[in-house]
Amino acid sequence: MPAVTLRDIAYRYGDREAIRGLSLDVEAGESFALLGPNGSGKTTLFPLLSTLAPKQRGEAAVFCADLRTQADAVRAVLGVVFQAPSLDKRLSVAENLLCHGRLYGLGGADLRSRVTEMLGRLGLGDRAGEAVETLSGGLRRRVELAKGLLHRPRLLVLDEPSTGLDPAARSDLWRYLQQVQQEQGVTVIATTHILEEAERADRIAIMHEGRLAALDTPANLQASVGGDAITIRTADPAGMVADINARWPGADAAMVDGAVRLEQENGAEWAPRLFAEFNGRIDELTIGKPTLEDVFIARTGHRFFGSQPEGAA
Amino acid sequence: MSTNAGVAADDAERVADKAAQPSGVASSQPHRGTAVPAAPVIATLAWRELARFFRQRNRVIGAFVQPVLFWLLFSSALGVEGAAGYTRFFPGTLAMIILFTAIFATISIIEDRNEGFLQGVLVAPIPRWAMVLGKVVGGASIAMIQAGVFLVLGWVTLADVAPTPLGAAAAVLLSACLAVALTGLGFLIAWRMDSTQGFHAIMSVFLLPMWFLSTAFFPQESGGVVGAVVHANPLSFAVAGLRHNLQPGDAVAGLPPYAACWAVTLAFAAMMLAACWWIAGTRSRGDFVS
């Protein structure tokens, strides 16, 4: 049984289509990243998944419960970690979790032991009595996570979970998510615009302009680009693209964001060839294994950042 | 299915499934664990309102100073010769205290929304009416704390406020109904608002006149447009009911019958709760704090 099924989901704000016919399945027990730059539609998808916004078209189900007509069934199995804080700053850490637990039908000794256990697992044991407003941003994120997992959801959805976290804390967060996923079989879906974060997921859905640009494992996505990515910085990229394609038909050079790019099986062999041909015109040449950014470029023809006008999120 | 290409095949399957499963990708089978008991939810959310209230020292001070201030005003006014008329305002002032405190307590729903707490509540598997009741009971409790202080001070010290114990108990109950009704009204106004400034604007054009244009301020027998508004104002009935309870004797002459006061106040509270339930069930983009 898939954890999430989306069929032909569409959502528009006035004239602007934020999601245009999105279909995908998330398997139970996997970790899944919804990767996309601002304005790609992933920010619109999150409120739909968390039952906060009504979908406008298409069908969406969580563990076979319809998001609209069976919202309470969905909510019972759903843990949500919002990007914006959802804690009551005037209550203590423990009070926030107790409050949350009661909203999920927990109570009594069971609830108290769960709160203690959860705080212990997230290294918050000595913070239980502190008011949330006195905590640092990183600790607050941890309390948010504790809150999202307290009622043992089958599906945990996180919106840009590492917002405001330093790299070490981000790494901790993902290690913990993997632990929860492996030990408890929780399905994890995270939206992110951070490529390195998406690489930690079992599968990645790359979104672009409200559509699915790619969906596969990180390894398969990178393999799909093939070979090495060669990037050349030069004063006249357009001229060089034309020259390369004239000299080596099939080289398939293209201009991406002011640089020349080509993907070839053996980058190391191409470097001397290019230098011999264009000596003096090359300012910088880099060869790399394809990254998710290369995948994004290959699938959309845009660079990951700057592919959308500002304010389109 | 892990790629887009698989969707078409899967769609065909789904169409075939549709005959058996009316909701397409969703099964129509019942799901476990969907019914969260409402009483602990209401108690928790109401407790939270009170906890937040008592942790904001200036709110607590304000809540106790305001009734004491009004009581001082009344007791000193009574000392002035010929000022007995001021006692007329005692039930109206009680209503005003409830009006302002109850409605201001619901401003917290705007804070809850902006600070993100609300979205956490909205994704919980709780019935919306339980959320509404939690909020309303919490806000009304805060109002009743203030009303209680004012009521006790008046009862103990003002000669013209001389209810029987039964009358005092009835006054407390009626005040509580009014507090629920007015907290509900505040909830209704605040639910779709995104700023507390907007709430204050509504406050001055709607709520303040609502108090002025009631029997708290105008005599019941006022005529003209004002009189019509005063008669139709549900707050007038609550104030009249409080007069019945607190100032038996001459003061109740010309007031609506006591039963009508209760009926209107109860209906007011019920209508407000129903309206809150309805509005809290509507979903909008505003529910999501991005």
HADDOCK unambig.tbl for C-alpha pairs under 7 A between the chains (distance, minus, plus):
assign (segid A and resid 5 and name CA) (segid B and resid 25 and name CA) 6.87 0.50 0.50
assign (segid A and resid 25 and name CA) (segid B and resid 1 and name CA) 6.86 0.50 0.50
assign (segid A and resid 25 and name CA) (segid B and resid 2 and name CA) 6.97 0.50 0.50
assign (segid A and resid 47 and name CA) (segid B and resid 288 and name CA) 6.46 0.50 0.50
assign (segid A and resid 50 and name CA) (segid B and resid 123 and name CA) 6.55 0.50 0.50
assign (segid A and resid 51 and name CA) (segid B and resid 123 and name CA) 6.35 0.50 0.50
assign (segid A and resid 52 and name CA) (segid B and resid 123 and name CA) 6.68 0.50 0.50
assign (segid A and resid 52 and name CA) (segid B and resid 283 and name CA) 6.82 0.50 0.50
assign (segid A and resid 52 and name CA) (segid B and resid 287 and name CA) 6.27 0.50 0.50
assign (segid A and resid 52 and name CA) (segid B and resid 288 and name CA) 6.47 0.50 0.50
assign (segid A and resid 53 and name CA) (segid B and resid 283 and name CA) 6.15 0.50 0.50
assign (segid A and resid 53 and name CA) (segid B and resid 284 and name CA) 5.91 0.50 0.50
assign (segid A and resid 53 and name CA) (segid B and resid 285 and name CA) 5.85 0.50 0.50
assign (segid A and resid 54 and name CA) (segid B and resid 283 and name CA) 6.85 0.50 0.50
assign (segid A and resid 59 and name CA) (segid B and resid 25 and name CA) 6.68 0.50 0.50
assign (segid A and resid 60 and name CA) (segid B and resid 25 and name CA) 6.87 0.50 0.50
assign (segid A and resid 61 and name CA) (segid B and resid 25 and name CA) 6.06 0.50 0.50
assign (segid A and resid 61 and name CA) (segid B and resid 26 and name CA) 5.57 0.50 0.50
assign (segid A and resid 64 and name CA) (segid B and resid 25 and name CA) 6.21 0.50 0.50
assign (segid A and resid 64 and name CA) (segid B and resid 26 and name CA) 4.13 0.50 0.50
assign (segid A and resid 64 and name CA) (segid B and resid 27 and name CA) 5.25 0.50 0.50
assign (segid A and resid 65 and name CA) (segid B and resid 26 and name CA) 4.76 0.50 0.50
assign (segid A and resid 65 and name CA) (segid B and resid 27 and name CA) 6.13 0.50 0.50
assign (segid A and resid 66 and name CA) (segid B and resid 23 and name CA) 6.99 0.50 0.50
assign (segid A and resid 66 and name CA) (segid B and resid 26 and name CA) 4.85 0.50 0.50
assign (segid A and resid 72 and name CA) (segid B and resid 34 and name CA) 5.82 0.50 0.50
assign (segid A and resid 72 and name CA) (segid B and resid 125 and name CA) 4.89 0.50 0.50
assign (segid A and resid 73 and name CA) (segid B and resid 31 and name CA) 5.94 0.50 0.50
assign (segid A and resid 73 and name CA) (segid B and resid 34 and name CA) 5.08 0.50 0.50
assign (segid A and resid 75 and name CA) (segid B and resid 123 and name CA) 5.95 0.50 0.50
assign (segid A and resid 75 and name CA) (segid B and resid 124 and name CA) 5.70 0.50 0.50
assign (segid A and resid 75 and name CA) (segid B and resid 125 and name CA) 4.95 0.50 0.50
assign (segid A and resid 76 and name CA) (segid B and resid 33 and name CA) 6.48 0.50 0.50
assign (segid A and resid 76 and name CA) (segid B and resid 34 and name CA) 5.82 0.50 0.50
assign (segid A and resid 76 and name CA) (segid B and resid 124 and name CA) 6.97 0.50 0.50
assign (segid A and resid 76 and name CA) (segid B and resid 125 and name CA) 5.27 0.50 0.50
assign (segid A and resid 83 and name CA) (segid B and resid 290 and name CA) 6.86 0.50 0.50
assign (segid A and resid 84 and name CA) (segid B and resid 116 and name CA) 6.28 0.50 0.50
assign (segid A and resid 84 and name CA) (segid B and resid 289 and name CA) 6.10 0.50 0.50
assign (segid A and resid 84 and name CA) (segid B and resid 290 and name CA) 6.01 0.50 0.50
assign (segid A and resid 85 and name CA) (segid B and resid 115 and name CA) 6.80 0.50 0.50
assign (segid A and resid 85 and name CA) (segid B and resid 116 and name CA) 5.51 0.50 0.50
assign (segid A and resid 86 and name CA) (segid B and resid 115 and name CA) 6.73 0.50 0.50
assign (segid A and resid 86 and name CA) (segid B and resid 116 and name CA) 4.28 0.50 0.50
assign (segid A and resid 86 and name CA) (segid B and resid 117 and name CA) 4.16 0.50 0.50
assign (segid A and resid 86 and name CA) (segid B and resid 119 and name CA) 6.81 0.50 0.50
assign (segid A and resid 86 and name CA) (segid B and resid 120 and name CA) 5.78 0.50 0.50
assign (segid A and resid 87 and name CA) (segid B and resid 117 and name CA) 5.43 0.50 0.50
assign (segid A and resid 88 and name CA) (segid B and resid 117 and name CA) 5.95 0.50 0.50
assign (segid A and resid 90 and name CA) (segid B and resid 52 and name CA) 6.37 0.50 0.50
assign (segid A and resid 99 and name CA) (segid B and resid 44 and name CA) 6.24 0.50 0.50
assign (segid A and resid 102 and name CA) (segid B and resid 40 and name CA) 6.51 0.50 0.50
assign (segid A and resid 102 and name CA) (segid B and resid 41 and name CA) 6.05 0.50 0.50
assign (segid A and resid 103 and name CA) (segid B and resid 41 and name CA) 5.55 0.50 0.50
assign (segid A and resid 103 and name CA) (segid B and resid 124 and name CA) 6.14 0.50 0.50
assign (segid A and resid 103 and name CA) (segid B and resid 126 and name CA) 6.51 0.50 0.50
assign (segid A and resid 104 and name CA) (segid B and resid 36 and name CA) 6.30 0.50 0.50
assign (segid A and resid 104 and name CA) (segid B and resid 124 and name CA) 6.40 0.50 0.50
assign (segid A and resid 104 and name CA) (segid B and resid 125 and name CA) 6.39 0.50 0.50
assign (segid A and resid 105 and name CA) (segid B and resid 36 and name CA) 4.83 0.50 0.50
assign (segid A and resid 105 and name CA) (segid B and resid 37 and name CA) 6.25 0.50 0.50
assign (segid A and resid 215 and name CA) (segid B and resid 2 and name CA) 6.76 0.50 0.50
assign (segid A and resid 215 and name CA) (segid B and resid 3 and name CA) 5.72 0.50 0.50
assign (segid A and resid 216 and name CA) (segid B and resid 2 and name CA) 6.63 0.50 0.50
assign (segid A and resid 216 and name CA) (segid B and resid 3 and name CA) 6.95 0.50 0.50
